[in-house]
Amino acid sequence: MKPRRRALIIVCLAVLLAASACAYRTTSRGRSLHGRIAVPFLDNRTGQPDLEVQLTEALVEALEQDGNLEVVSPGDEDFLLQGAVTRYTEAPFSISAEGVADEYKLSIAIVVSFVDQTGQQRGWRDKRVTGSANFYIESSAAGEELTRAGAEVRALEQIVEDILDAIFGEW
């Protein structure tokens, strides 16, 4: 094989490997679970408006993308996912040279139950799930703008992933 052709093949393999690595995701999901699930809007026990709407919509979207469970209206379900947003906090994470907090940690906590309505006892109750992310008041040293809204999105994504792992994970 010619050296130029060999180099081209190696480059192509490296590109394919890199592309497949980007799509790789570690997860504890492994249980096959099928049926209908209802996800009524979560309660919001925090002072943060619309947080329960954002999280409920994110959960429904993730379940629809997963495709194992069909999302239905309450009353026609095999499983019920219900809960409440219980905490929304921001705490200083780092202090600048001037003694002022410039980075904060945002934490969102929920309590959620996955109720099996079929009688096969595949559910769980009152699971506490937390998502967190840092954000800056000003630009970070790397010049990247990490806003409170972005931190909220990342924290909610963590919560959604943890809930899906709990629903579909093997225990």
ABEGO torsion letter per residue (X at the ends): XBAAAAAAAAAAAAAAAAAAAAABBBBABABBBBEBBBBBBBBBABABBGAAAAAAAAAAAAAAAAGABBBBBBGABABBBBEBBABBBBBBABBBAAGBBABBBBBBBBBBBBBBAAGAGABBBGBBBBBBBBBBABBBAAGBBBBAAAAAAAAAAAAAAAAAAAAABBX
